[in-house]
Amino acid sequence: MNENEKAILEIIEACSQNTHLFDIIKDITKLDNGERYKLRRMASQVLNKNNGIDKEAIKFYYVVTEQGVAEEILRRIQSSETKT
């Protein structure tokens, strides 16, 4: 399992426990690539890379702003909801 896949699975698990994260994912799917890049850049400027929690938040924003990743997370969450 590659690093992105591991992060995606962690994000899916977190979204199942925190609807606010799920809302962030849905909002990111509506952004174009330029807007995603701006969001990623803002996150890296605002968050502290030396703080553990902020470091995880930066990782979250870097992963979910990659092209197609937020859509894949949303697809998997919706797919698992359909199965249950």
N, CA, C and O atoms as CSV, one atom per row, in Angstrom:
chain,resi,resn,atom,element,x,y,z
A,1,MET,N,N,0.857,-1.182,0.000
A,1,MET,CA,C,0.000,0.000,0.000
A,1,MET,C,C,0.896,1.236,0.000
A,1,MET,O,O,1.757,1.388,0.867
A,2,ASN,N,N,0.688,2.114,-0.976
A,2,ASN,CA,C,1.531,3.312,-1.030
A,2,ASN,C,C,1.077,4.344,0.003
A,2,ASN,O,O,0.021,4.206,0.620
A,3,GLU,N,N,1.887,5.363,0.173
A,3,GLU,CA,C,1.650,6.384,1.204
A,3,GLU,C,C,0.328,7.124,0.988
A,3,GLU,O,O,-0.400,7.383,1.946
A,4,ASN,N,N,0.015,7.464,-0.262
A,4,ASN,CA,C,-1.250,8.157,-0.543
A,4,ASN,C,C,-2.455,7.274,-0.217
A,4,ASN,O,O,-3.443,7.751,0.341
A,5,GLU,N,N,-2.373,6.005,-0.560
A,5,GLU,CA,C,-3.486,5.088,-0.276
A,5,GLU,C,C,-3.705,4.969,1.227
A,5,GLU,O,O,-4.844,4.949,1.691
A,6,LYS,N,N,-2.628,4.890,1.979
A,6,LYS,CA,C,-2.729,4.822,3.445
A,6,LYS,C,C,-3.401,6.089,3.979
A,6,LYS,O,O,-4.282,6.014,4.835
A,7,ALA,N,N,-2.986,7.244,3.475
A,7,ALA,CA,C,-3.575,8.515,3.905
A,7,ALA,C,C,-5.050,8.588,3.519
A,7,ALA,O,O,-5.870,9.077,4.296
A,8,ILE,N,N,-5.389,8.108,2.336
A,8,ILE,CA,C,-6.786,8.106,1.892
A,8,ILE,C,C,-7.646,7.271,2.835
A,8,ILE,O,O,-8.738,7.689,3.221
A,9,LEU,N,N,-7.154,6.094,3.203
A,9,LEU,CA,C,-7.906,5.236,4.122
A,9,LEU,C,C,-8.076,5.899,5.487
A,9,LEU,O,O,-9.137,5.798,6.103
A,10,GLU,N,N,-7.034,6.572,5.955
A,10,GLU,CA,C,-7.124,7.287,7.234
A,10,GLU,C,C,-8.148,8.424,7.148
A,10,GLU,O,O,-8.906,8.651,8.091
A,11,ILE,N,N,-8.168,9.125,6.036
A,11,ILE,CA,C,-9.112,10.233,5.850
A,11,ILE,C,C,-10.546,9.704,5.787
A,11,ILE,O,O,-11.454,10.303,6.364
A,12,ILE,N,N,-10.748,8.598,5.098
A,12,ILE,CA,C,-12.085,7.999,5.024
A,12,ILE,C,C,-12.563,7.620,6.424
A,12,ILE,O,O,-13.713,7.871,6.782
A,13,GLU,N,N,-11.679,7.018,7.207
A,13,GLU,CA,C,-12.022,6.650,8.588
A,13,GLU,C,C,-12.350,7.896,9.407
A,13,GLU,O,O,-13.328,7.906,10.155
A,14,ALA,N,N,-11.547,8.935,9.271
A,14,ALA,CA,C,-11.783,10.181,10.014
A,14,ALA,C,C,-13.106,10.823,9.595
A,14,ALA,O,O,-13.825,11.363,10.436
A,15,CYS,N,N,-13.425,10.770,8.315
A,15,CYS,CA,C,-14.685,11.349,7.822
A,15,CYS,C,C,-15.894,10.621,8.400
A,15,CYS,O,O,-16.947,11.223,8.610
A,16,SER,N,N,-15.738,9.327,8.654
A,16,SER,CA,C,-16.864,8.577,9.223
A,16,SER,C,C,-17.130,8.989,10.668
A,16,SER,O,O,-18.225,8.776,11.187
A,17,GLN,N,N,-16.126,9.576,11.314
A,17,GLN,CA,C,-16.269,10.000,12.707
A,17,GLN,C,C,-16.494,11.501,12.846
A,17,GLN,O,O,-16.929,11.970,13.898
A,18,ASN,N,N,-16.199,12.261,11.781
A,18,ASN,CA,C,-16.278,13.716,11.862
A,18,ASN,C,C,-16.913,14.261,10.576
A,18,ASN,O,O,-16.272,14.308,9.526
A,19,THR,N,N,-18.156,14.662,10.676
A,19,THR,CA,C,-18.861,15.134,9.478
A,19,THR,C,C,-18.273,16.433,8.932
A,19,THR,O,O,-18.434,16.737,7.750
A,20,HIS,N,N,-17.594,17.198,9.783
A,20,HIS,CA,C,-16.961,18.437,9.311
A,20,HIS,C,C,-15.875,18.110,8.275
A,20,HIS,O,O,-15.757,18.800,7.262
A,21,LEU,N,N,-15.093,17.071,8.527
A,21,LEU,CA,C,-14.074,16.655,7.549
A,21,LEU,C,C,-14.733,16.215,6.247
A,21,LEU,O,O,-14.244,16.521,5.159
A,22,PHE,N,N,-15.832,15.504,6.364
A,22,PHE,CA,C,-16.558,15.062,5.176
A,22,PHE,C,C,-17.040,16.266,4.366
A,22,PHE,O,O,-16.979,16.258,3.136
A,23,ASP,N,N,-17.516,17.296,5.059
A,23,ASP,CA,C,-17.949,18.524,4.376
A,23,ASP,C,C,-16.781,19.201,3.658
A,23,ASP,O,O,-16.952,19.736,2.562
A,24,ILE,N,N,-15.599,19.179,4.271
A,24,ILE,CA,C,-14.405,19.749,3.634
A,24,ILE,C,C,-14.102,19.000,2.341
A,24,ILE,O,O,-13.819,19.616,1.314
A,25,ILE,N,N,-14.163,17.675,2.393
A,25,ILE,CA,C,-13.912,16.859,1.197
A,25,ILE,C,C,-14.908,17.228,0.100
A,25,ILE,O,O,-14.521,17.421,-1.052
A,26,LYS,N,N,-16.191,17.326,0.454
A,26,LYS,CA,C,-17.210,17.688,-0.543
A,26,LYS,C,C,-16.925,19.058,-1.142
A,26,LYS,O,O,-17.068,19.251,-2.349
A,27,ASP,N,N,-16.523,20.008,-0.309
A,27,ASP,CA,C,-16.208,21.351,-0.807
A,27,ASP,C,C,-15.005,21.328,-1.748
A,27,ASP,O,O,-14.995,22.031,-2.758
A,28,ILE,N,N,-14.006,20.536,-1.426
A,28,ILE,CA,C,-12.802,20.465,-2.262
A,28,ILE,C,C,-13.128,19.877,-3.632
A,28,ILE,O,O,-12.521,20.266,-4.630
A,29,THR,N,N,-14.075,18.949,-3.693
A,29,THR,CA,C,-14.429,18.374,-5.001
A,29,THR,C,C,-15.012,19.419,-5.945
A,29,THR,O,O,-15.026,19.221,-7.160
A,30,LYS,N,N,-15.489,20.520,-5.397
A,30,LYS,CA,C,-16.079,21.585,-6.223
A,30,LYS,C,C,-15.038,22.584,-6.732
A,30,LYS,O,O,-15.353,23.447,-7.551
A,31,LEU,N,N,-13.793,22.467,-6.247
A,31,LEU,CA,C,-12.740,23.407,-6.638
A,31,LEU,C,C,-12.018,22.929,-7.889
A,31,LEU,O,O,-11.857,21.727,-8.101
A,32,ASP,N,N,-11.584,23.875,-8.716
A,32,ASP,CA,C,-10.739,23.492,-9.848
A,32,ASP,C,C,-9.294,23.359,-9.352
A,32,ASP,O,O,-9.001,23.666,-8.197
A,33,ASN,N,N,-8.410,22.908,-10.216
A,33,ASN,CA,C,-7.024,22.650,-9.804
A,33,ASN,C,C,-6.317,23.895,-9.285
A,33,ASN,O,O,-5.532,23.809,-8.340
A,34,GLY,N,N,-6.583,25.045,-9.886
A,34,GLY,CA,C,-5.963,26.291,-9.425
A,34,GLY,C,C,-6.394,26.653,-8.017
A,34,GLY,O,O,-5.581,27.070,-7.192
A,35,GLU,N,N,-7.685,26.489,-7.752
A,35,GLU,CA,C,-8.201,26.788,-6.410
A,35,GLU,C,C,-7.664,25.795,-5.383
A,35,GLU,O,O,-7.410,26.156,-4.234
A,36,ARG,N,N,-7.495,24.553,-5.800
A,36,ARG,CA,C,-6.933,23.537,-4.892
A,36,ARG,C,C,-5.488,23.881,-4.549
A,36,ARG,O,O,-5.063,23.739,-3.402
A,37,TYR,N,N,-4.743,24.332,-5.543
A,37,TYR,CA,C,-3.356,24.713,-5.294
A,37,TYR,C,C,-3.291,25.883,-4.314
A,37,TYR,O,O,-2.449,25.894,-3.417
A,38,LYS,N,N,-4.183,26.872,-4.484
A,38,LYS,CA,C,-4.219,28.017,-3.562
A,38,LYS,C,C,-4.532,27.555,-2.145
A,38,LYS,O,O,-3.922,28.029,-1.187
A,39,LEU,N,N,-5.478,26.634,-2.008
A,39,LEU,CA,C,-5.841,26.102,-0.693
A,39,LEU,C,C,-4.652,25.390,-0.058
A,39,LEU,O,O,-4.377,25.564,1.130
A,40,ARG,N,N,-3.955,24.594,-0.847
A,40,ARG,CA,C,-2.772,23.875,-0.357
A,40,ARG,C,C,-1.709,24.864,0.107
A,40,ARG,O,O,-1.113,24.695,1.171
A,41,ARG,N,N,-1.478,25.893,-0.697
A,41,ARG,CA,C,-0.468,26.898,-0.362
A,41,ARG,C,C,-0.845,27.650,0.913
A,41,ARG,O,O,0.004,27.907,1.767
A,42,MET,N,N,-2.128,28.002,1.033
A,42,MET,CA,C,-2.594,28.693,2.238
A,42,MET,C,C,-2.409,27.825,3.476
A,42,MET,O,O,-1.961,28.305,4.517
A,43,ALA,N,N,-2.753,26.553,3.359
A,43,ALA,CA,C,-2.612,25.637,4.499
A,43,ALA,C,C,-1.158,25.555,4.940
A,43,ALA,O,O,-0.875,25.554,6.138
A,44,SER,N,N,-0.238,25.485,3.991
A,44,SER,CA,C,1.176,25.375,4.362
A,44,SER,C,C,1.714,26.671,4.954
A,44,SER,O,O,2.680,26.648,5.717
A,45,GLN,N,N,1.101,27.800,4.613
A,45,GLN,CA,C,1.535,29.077,5.178
A,45,GLN,C,C,0.957,29.312,6.565
A,45,GLN,O,O,1.625,29.878,7.430
A,46,VAL,N,N,-0.277,28.881,6.782
A,46,VAL,CA,C,-0.971,29.149,8.039
A,46,VAL,C,C,-0.606,28.139,9.123
A,46,VAL,O,O,-0.462,28.499,10.292
A,47,LEU,N,N,-0.459,26.888,8.736
A,47,LEU,CA,C,-0.216,25.841,9.723
A,47,LEU,C,C,1.273,25.708,10.034
A,47,LEU,O,O,2.124,25.945,9.178
A,48,ASN,N,N,1.567,25.325,11.274
A,48,ASN,CA,C,2.942,25.191,11.751
A,48,ASN,C,C,3.458,23.782,11.460
A,48,ASN,O,O,2.920,22.801,11.974
A,49,LYS,N,N,4.494,23.686,10.642
A,49,LYS,CA,C,5.030,22.383,10.251
A,49,LYS,C,C,5.679,21.635,11.414
A,49,LYS,O,O,5.904,20.429,11.318
A,50,ASN,N,N,5.982,22.331,12.507
A,50,ASN,CA,C,6.641,21.698,13.650
A,50,ASN,C,C,5.652,21.196,14.695
A,50,ASN,O,O,6.024,20.430,15.583
A,51,ASN,N,N,4.406,21.618,14.596
A,51,ASN,CA,C,3.368,21.186,15.526
A,51,ASN,C,C,2.749,19.902,14.980
A,51,ASN,O,O,2.373,19.850,13.809
A,52,GLY,N,N,2.639,18.869,15.808
A,52,GLY,CA,C,2.134,17.572,15.354
A,52,GLY,C,C,0.758,17.631,14.726
A,52,GLY,O,O,0.532,17.038,13.671
A,53,ILE,N,N,-0.169,18.341,15.361
A,53,ILE,CA,C,-1.539,18.431,14.841
A,53,ILE,C,C,-1.556,19.206,13.529
A,53,ILE,O,O,-2.209,18.796,12.569
A,54,ASP,N,N,-0.840,20.322,13.489
A,54,ASP,CA,C,-0.770,21.110,12.252
A,54,ASP,C,C,-0.107,20.314,11.135
A,54,ASP,O,O,-0.508,20.409,9.975
A,55,LYS,N,N,0.898,19.539,11.483
A,55,LYS,CA,C,1.600,18.723,10.488
A,55,LYS,C,C,0.627,17.722,9.849
A,55,LYS,O,O,0.662,17.495,8.640
A,56,GLU,N,N,-0.238,17.130,10.676
A,56,GLU,CA,C,-1.256,16.211,10.157
A,56,GLU,C,C,-2.258,16.952,9.273
A,56,GLU,O,O,-2.703,16.426,8.253
A,57,ALA,N,N,-2.608,18.172,9.669
A,57,ALA,CA,C,-3.544,18.974,8.867
A,57,ALA,C,C,-2.929,19.314,7.508
A,57,ALA,O,O,-3.611,19.263,6.485
A,58,ILE,N,N,-1.645,19.658,7.500
A,58,ILE,CA,C,-0.958,19.947,6.235
A,58,ILE,C,C,-0.982,18.712,5.346
A,58,ILE,O,O,-1.263,18.806,4.151
A,59,LYS,N,N,-0.689,17.557,5.931
A,59,LYS,CA,C,-0.703,16.300,5.175
A,59,LYS,C,C,-2.101,16.062,4.591
A,59,LYS,O,O,-2.237,15.675,3.430
A,60,PHE,N,N,-3.139,16.298,5.407
A,60,PHE,CA,C,-4.523,16.144,4.957
A,60,PHE,C,C,-4.777,17.019,3.731
A,60,PHE,O,O,-5.279,16.541,2.714
A,61,TYR,N,N,-4.425,18.307,3.834
A,61,TYR,CA,C,-4.687,19.225,2.719
A,61,TYR,C,C,-3.851,18.883,1.487
A,61,TYR,O,O,-4.324,19.031,0.360
A,62,TYR,N,N,-2.621,18.432,1.688
A,62,TYR,CA,C,-1.807,18.051,0.535
A,62,TYR,C,C,-2.408,16.859,-0.187
A,62,TYR,O,O,-2.447,16.829,-1.417
A,63,VAL,N,N,-2.878,15.873,0.573
A,63,VAL,CA,C,-3.447,14.676,-0.057
A,63,VAL,C,C,-4.764,15.002,-0.756
A,63,VAL,O,O,-4.947,14.655,-1.923
A,64,VAL,N,N,-5.678,15.663,-0.055
A,64,VAL,CA,C,-7.017,15.868,-0.630
A,64,VAL,C,C,-7.053,16.893,-1.753
A,64,VAL,O,O,-8.022,16.940,-2.511
A,65,THR,N,N,-6.011,17.718,-1.875
A,65,THR,CA,C,-6.001,18.673,-2.984
A,65,THR,C,C,-5.308,18.117,-4.225
A,65,THR,O,O,-5.275,18.778,-5.263
A,66,GLU,N,N,-4.754,16.904,-4.128
A,66,GLU,CA,C,-4.203,16.253,-5.318
A,66,GLU,C,C,-5.350,15.986,-6.291
A,66,GLU,O,O,-6.478,15.719,-5.875
A,67,GLN,N,N,-5.059,16.059,-7.560
A,67,GLN,CA,C,-6.093,15.882,-8.581
A,67,GLN,C,C,-6.770,14.517,-8.443
A,67,GLN,O,O,-6.109,13.479,-8.492
A,68,GLY,N,N,-8.078,14.529,-8.273
A,68,GLY,CA,C,-8.866,13.305,-8.229
A,68,GLY,C,C,-8.964,12.624,-6.874
A,68,GLY,O,O,-9.779,11.716,-6.711
A,69,VAL,N,N,-8.162,13.029,-5.899
A,69,VAL,CA,C,-8.153,12.338,-4.608
A,69,VAL,C,C,-9.429,12.613,-3.818
A,69,VAL,O,O,-10.035,11.679,-3.294
A,70,ALA,N,N,-9.848,13.866,-3.723
A,70,ALA,CA,C,-11.077,14.187,-2.985
A,70,ALA,C,C,-12.273,13.466,-3.612
A,70,ALA,O,O,-13.151,12.975,-2.903
A,71,GLU,N,N,-12.299,13.407,-4.928
A,71,GLU,CA,C,-13.384,12.714,-5.622
A,71,GLU,C,C,-13.372,11.220,-5.294
A,71,GLU,O,O,-14.424,10.611,-5.101
A,72,GLU,N,N,-12.177,10.639,-5.233
A,72,GLU,CA,C,-12.050,9.219,-4.903
A,72,GLU,C,C,-12.504,8.949,-3.469
A,72,GLU,O,O,-13.187,7.959,-3.208
A,73,ILE,N,N,-12.128,9.821,-2.547
A,73,ILE,CA,C,-12.556,9.670,-1.154
A,73,ILE,C,C,-14.078,9.746,-1.074
A,73,ILE,O,O,-14.714,8.914,-0.427
A,74,LEU,N,N,-14.652,10.735,-1.728
A,74,LEU,CA,C,-16.107,10.901,-1.737
A,74,LEU,C,C,-16.788,9.673,-2.341
A,74,LEU,O,O,-17.790,9.193,-1.812
A,75,ARG,N,N,-16.249,9.169,-3.438
A,75,ARG,CA,C,-16.813,7.989,-4.099
A,75,ARG,C,C,-16.794,6.784,-3.162
A,75,ARG,O,O,-17.781,6.057,-3.060
A,76,ARG,N,N,-15.666,6.575,-2.476
A,76,ARG,CA,C,-15.555,5.425,-1.569
A,76,ARG,C,C,-16.505,5.546,-0.383
A,76,ARG,O,O,-17.117,4.559,0.025
A,77,ILE,N,N,-16.630,6.738,0.167
A,77,ILE,CA,C,-17.539,6.937,1.304
A,77,ILE,C,C,-18.978,6.686,0.864
A,77,ILE,O,O,-19.729,5.990,1.547
A,78,GLN,N,N,-19.354,7.251,-0.268
A,78,GLN,CA,C,-20.723,7.070,-0.756
A,78,GLN,C,C,-20.985,5.614,-1.129
A,78,GLN,O,O,-22.092,5.110,-0.940
A,79,SER,N,N,-19.967,4.941,-1.660
A,79,SER,CA,C,-20.096,3.534,-2.013
A,79,SER,C,C,-20.300,2.676,-0.769
A,79,SER,O,O,-21.117,1.756,-0.776
A,80,SER,N,N,-19.561,2.973,0.297
A,80,SER,CA,C,-19.711,2.187,1.526
A,80,SER,C,C,-21.048,2.477,2.201
A,80,SER,O,O,-21.610,1.597,2.852
A,81,GLU,N,N,-21.566,3.696,2.056
A,81,GLU,CA,C,-22.881,4.029,2.617
A,81,GLU,C,C,-23.985,3.281,1.876
A,81,GLU,O,O,-24.993,2.906,2.475
A,82,THR,N,N,-23.799,3.065,0.591
A,82,THR,CA,C,-24.791,2.366,-0.214
A,82,THR,C,C,-24.842,0.890,0.167
A,82,THR,O,O,-25.902,0.266,0.126
A,83,LYS,N,N,-23.688,0.338,0.538
A,83,LYS,CA,C,-23.609,-1.082,0.893
A,83,LYS,C,C,-24.245,-1.372,2.244
A,83,LYS,O,O,-24.700,-2.489,2.489
A,84,THR,N,N,-24.280,-0.368,3.128
A,84,THR,CA,C,-24.821,-0.608,4.475
A,84,THR,C,C,-26.297,-0.348,4.554
A,84,THR,O,O,-26.895,-0.506,5.618
